[in-house]
Amino acid sequence: MQKVSSVKTKKVRSQKRTGKKYECGICGMAITVDRDCGCTEATELICCDKSMRPIK
């Protein structure tokens, strides 16, 4: 099981929502958000030093 390289705080418009899926465009690792964090600032998921992209 791989770990997400890091989670960085960055001001972005959309926040992570429960059930959303994200994928790394480099290694292909995919994650699903199980629980919202409740942070006031949006978070960005990083893997392989790049932002993970939302998938359907």
N, CA, C and O atoms as a GROMACS GRO file, in nm:
protein
  224
    1MET      N    1   0.084  -0.117   0.000
    1MET     CA    2   0.000   0.000   0.000
    1MET      C    3   0.088   0.124   0.000
    1MET      O    4   0.177   0.137   0.084
    2GLN      N    5   0.065   0.214  -0.095
    2GLN     CA    6   0.143   0.337  -0.103
    2GLN      C    7   0.078   0.444  -0.019
    2GLN      O    8  -0.043   0.442   0.004
    3LYS      N    9   0.157   0.538   0.027
    3LYS     CA   10   0.106   0.654   0.100
    3LYS      C   11   0.112   0.775   0.008
    3LYS      O   12   0.199   0.784  -0.079
    4VAL      N   13   0.019   0.866   0.027
    4VAL     CA   14   0.024   0.992  -0.044
    4VAL      C   15   0.148   1.065   0.003
    4VAL      O   16   0.172   1.073   0.123
    5SER      N   17   0.226   1.117  -0.089
    5SER     CA   18   0.352   1.182  -0.055
    5SER      C   19   0.334   1.290   0.049
    5SER      O   20   0.412   1.297   0.144
    6SER      N   21   0.234   1.374   0.034
    6SER     CA   22   0.208   1.480   0.130
    6SER      C   23   0.072   1.541   0.105
    6SER      O   24   0.014   1.523  -0.002
    7VAL      N   25   0.024   1.612   0.202
    7VAL     CA   26  -0.099   1.689   0.186
    7VAL      C   27  -0.061   1.832   0.217
    7VAL      O   28  -0.018   1.863   0.328
    8LYS      N   29  -0.078   1.919   0.120
    8LYS     CA   30  -0.041   2.059   0.136
    8LYS      C   31  -0.166   2.146   0.141
    8LYS      O   32  -0.265   2.117   0.075
    9THR      N   33  -0.159   2.250   0.220
    9THR     CA   34  -0.269   2.344   0.226
    9THR      C   35  -0.247   2.452   0.121
    9THR      O   36  -0.140   2.512   0.113
   10LYS      N   37  -0.349   2.474   0.043
   10LYS     CA   38  -0.340   2.572  -0.065
   10LYS      C   39  -0.479   2.628  -0.086
   10LYS      O   40  -0.578   2.554  -0.078
   11LYS      N   41  -0.489   2.756  -0.114
   11LYS     CA   42  -0.620   2.814  -0.138
   11LYS      C   43  -0.667   2.776  -0.278
   11LYS      O   44  -0.615   2.825  -0.378
   12VAL      N   45  -0.766   2.690  -0.282
   12VAL     CA   46  -0.828   2.649  -0.408
   12VAL      C   47  -0.979   2.657  -0.389
   12VAL      O   48  -1.028   2.660  -0.276
   13ARG      N   49  -1.052   2.660  -0.497
   13ARG     CA   50  -1.197   2.680  -0.487
   13ARG      C   51  -1.274   2.560  -0.435
   13ARG      O   52  -1.363   2.578  -0.352
   14SER      N   53  -1.242   2.441  -0.479
   14SER     CA   54  -1.321   2.326  -0.437
   14SER      C   55  -1.251   2.251  -0.324
   14SER      O   56  -1.129   2.235  -0.324
   15GLN      N   57  -1.330   2.207  -0.228
   15GLN     CA   58  -1.276   2.130  -0.118
   15GLN      C   59  -1.302   1.982  -0.145
   15GLN      O   60  -1.390   1.947  -0.224
   16LYS      N   61  -1.225   1.898  -0.080
   16LYS     CA   62  -1.243   1.754  -0.095
   16LYS      C   63  -1.375   1.715  -0.031
   16LYS      O   64  -1.408   1.763   0.077
   17ARG      N   65  -1.449   1.630  -0.095
   17ARG     CA   66  -1.579   1.587  -0.045
   17ARG      C   67  -1.580   1.435  -0.030
   17ARG      O   68  -1.517   1.362  -0.106
   18THR      N   69  -1.653   1.390   0.070
   18THR     CA   70  -1.666   1.247   0.094
   18THR      C   71  -1.712   1.177  -0.033
   18THR      O   72  -1.805   1.221  -0.100
   19GLY      N   73  -1.644   1.067  -0.066
   19GLY     CA   74  -1.680   0.988  -0.183
   19GLY      C   75  -1.606   1.026  -0.311
   19GLY      O   76  -1.607   0.950  -0.407
   20LYS      N   77  -1.543   1.142  -0.313
   20LYS     CA   78  -1.469   1.182  -0.433
   20LYS      C   79  -1.345   1.096  -0.449
   20LYS      O   80  -1.287   1.049  -0.351
   21LYS      N   81  -1.306   1.074  -0.574
   21LYS     CA   82  -1.189   0.991  -0.605
   21LYS      C   83  -1.084   1.077  -0.676
   21LYS      O   84  -1.117   1.166  -0.755
   22TYR      N   85  -0.959   1.048  -0.645
   22TYR     CA   86  -0.847   1.122  -0.704
   22TYR      C   87  -0.742   1.023  -0.750
   22TYR      O   88  -0.727   0.915  -0.692
   23GLU      N   89  -0.669   1.058  -0.857
   23GLU     CA   90  -0.569   0.969  -0.913
   23GLU      C   91  -0.442   1.046  -0.945
   23GLU      O   92  -0.446   1.162  -0.987
   24CYS      N   93  -0.328   0.981  -0.923
   24CYS     CA   94  -0.199   1.038  -0.959
   24CYS      C   95  -0.177   1.015  -1.108
   24CYS      O   96  -0.188   0.902  -1.156
   25GLY      N   97  -0.147   1.120  -1.181
   25GLY     CA   98  -0.124   1.110  -1.325
   25GLY      C   99   0.010   1.048  -1.360
   25GLY      O  100   0.035   1.018  -1.477
   26ILE      N  101   0.098   1.028  -1.260
   26ILE     CA  102   0.230   0.971  -1.287
   26ILE      C  103   0.233   0.822  -1.255
   26ILE      O  104   0.265   0.740  -1.341
   27CYS      N  105   0.201   0.786  -1.128
   27CYS     CA  106   0.212   0.645  -1.088
   27CYS      C  107   0.079   0.570  -1.094
   27CYS      O  108   0.078   0.447  -1.090
   28GLY      N  109  -0.033   0.643  -1.105
   28GLY     CA  110  -0.163   0.579  -1.117
   28GLY      C  111  -0.232   0.546  -0.986
   28GLY      O  112  -0.342   0.490  -0.987
   29MET      N  113  -0.169   0.579  -0.872
   29MET     CA  114  -0.233   0.550  -0.744
   29MET      C  115  -0.363   0.627  -0.735
   29MET      O  116  -0.370   0.743  -0.775
   30ALA      N  117  -0.468   0.562  -0.682
   30ALA     CA  118  -0.598   0.627  -0.668
   30ALA      C  119  -0.640   0.623  -0.522
   30ALA      O  120  -0.611   0.527  -0.450
   31ILE      N  121  -0.709   0.729  -0.478
   31ILE     CA  122  -0.762   0.734  -0.342
   31ILE      C  123  -0.906   0.780  -0.347
   31ILE      O  124  -0.949   0.846  -0.441
   32THR      N  125  -0.981   0.744  -0.243
   32THR     CA  126  -1.118   0.788  -0.226
   32THR      C  127  -1.127   0.860  -0.092
   32THR      O  128  -1.073   0.811   0.007
   33VAL      N  129  -1.193   0.974  -0.088
   33VAL     CA  130  -1.209   1.048   0.037
   33VAL      C  131  -1.320   0.981   0.117
   33VAL      O  132  -1.435   0.975   0.074
   34ASP      N  133  -1.282   0.928   0.235
   34ASP     CA  134  -1.378   0.860   0.322
   34ASP      C  135  -1.448   0.956   0.416
   34ASP      O  136  -1.562   0.933   0.456
   35ARG      N  137  -1.380   1.065   0.450
   35ARG     CA  138  -1.433   1.157   0.549
   35ARG      C  139  -1.377   1.296   0.521
   35ARG      O  140  -1.257   1.312   0.500
   36ASP      N  141  -1.464   1.397   0.522
   36ASP     CA  142  -1.417   1.535   0.507
   36ASP      C  143  -1.335   1.572   0.630
   36ASP      O  144  -1.364   1.526   0.740
   37CYS      N  145  -1.232   1.653   0.610
   37CYS     CA  146  -1.146   1.691   0.722
   37CYS      C  147  -1.202   1.806   0.803
   37CYS      O  148  -1.169   1.821   0.921
   38GLY      N  149  -1.287   1.887   0.744
   38GLY     CA  150  -1.345   2.000   0.815
   38GLY      C  151  -1.255   2.122   0.822
   38GLY      O  152  -1.288   2.218   0.891
   39CYS      N  153  -1.144   2.120   0.753
   39CYS     CA  154  -1.052   2.234   0.752
   39CYS      C  155  -1.120   2.354   0.688
   39CYS      O  156  -1.203   2.340   0.598
   40THR      N  157  -1.084   2.474   0.736
   40THR     CA  158  -1.141   2.594   0.677
   40THR      C  159  -1.075   2.627   0.544
   40THR      O  160  -1.137   2.690   0.458
   41GLU      N  161  -0.950   2.586   0.526
   41GLU     CA  162  -0.882   2.604   0.399
   41GLU      C  163  -0.889   2.473   0.321
   41GLU      O  164  -0.884   2.365   0.380
   42ALA      N  165  -0.900   2.482   0.191
   42ALA     CA  166  -0.903   2.362   0.107
   42ALA      C  167  -0.766   2.296   0.110
   42ALA      O  168  -0.664   2.363   0.128
   43THR      N  169  -0.763   2.166   0.092
   43THR     CA  170  -0.638   2.093   0.088
   43THR      C  171  -0.613   2.039  -0.052
   43THR      O  172  -0.707   2.018  -0.129
   44GLU      N  173  -0.488   2.018  -0.083
   44GLU     CA  174  -0.449   1.965  -0.213
   44GLU      C  175  -0.379   1.832  -0.189
   44GLU      O  176  -0.289   1.824  -0.105
   45LEU      N  177  -0.419   1.730  -0.260
   45LEU     CA  178  -0.355   1.600  -0.246
   45LEU      C  179  -0.239   1.591  -0.344
   45LEU      O  180  -0.255   1.615  -0.464
   46ILE      N  181  -0.121   1.556  -0.292
   46ILE     CA  182   0.002   1.552  -0.372
   46ILE      C  183   0.057   1.410  -0.375
   46ILE      O  184   0.064   1.344  -0.271
   47CYS      N  185   0.095   1.363  -0.492
   47CYS     CA  186   0.162   1.234  -0.508
   47CYS      C  187   0.264   1.253  -0.619
   47CYS      O  188   0.236   1.321  -0.718
   48CYS      N  189   0.381   1.196  -0.605
   48CYS     CA  190   0.489   1.210  -0.704
   48CYS      C  191   0.516   1.358  -0.733
   48CYS      O  192   0.548   1.395  -0.846
   49ASP      N  193   0.505   1.442  -0.630
   49ASP     CA  194   0.530   1.586  -0.638
   49ASP      C  195   0.436   1.660  -0.733
   49ASP      O  196   0.469   1.770  -0.778
   50LYS      N  197   0.319   1.603  -0.763
   50LYS     CA  198   0.220   1.667  -0.848
   50LYS      C  199   0.082   1.656  -0.781
   50LYS      O  200   0.057   1.565  -0.702
   51SER      N  201  -0.007   1.750  -0.814
   51SER     CA  202  -0.144   1.745  -0.762
   51SER      C  203  -0.215   1.624  -0.819
   51SER      O  204  -0.202   1.593  -0.938
   52MET      N  205  -0.291   1.554  -0.732
   52MET     CA  206  -0.371   1.442  -0.780
   52MET      C  207  -0.495   1.499  -0.847
   52MET      O  208  -0.550   1.599  -0.801
   53ARG      N  209  -0.538   1.436  -0.956
   53ARG     CA  210  -0.653   1.488  -1.031
   53ARG      C  211  -0.779   1.410  -0.991
   53ARG      O  212  -0.774   1.291  -0.962
   54PRO      N  213  -0.893   1.481  -0.991
   54PRO     CA  214  -1.020   1.412  -0.960
   54PRO      C  215  -1.058   1.318  -1.074
   54PRO      O  216  -1.035   1.348  -1.192
   55ILE      N  217  -1.116   1.204  -1.038
   55ILE     CA  218  -1.165   1.109  -1.139
   55ILE      C  219  -1.311   1.079  -1.106
   55ILE      O  220  -1.357   1.105  -0.995
   56LYS      N  221  -1.382   1.024  -1.200
   56LYS     CA  222  -1.523   0.991  -1.180
   56LYS      C  223  -1.540   0.846  -1.145
   56LYS      O  224  -1.652   0.801  -1.124
   0.00000   0.00000   0.00000
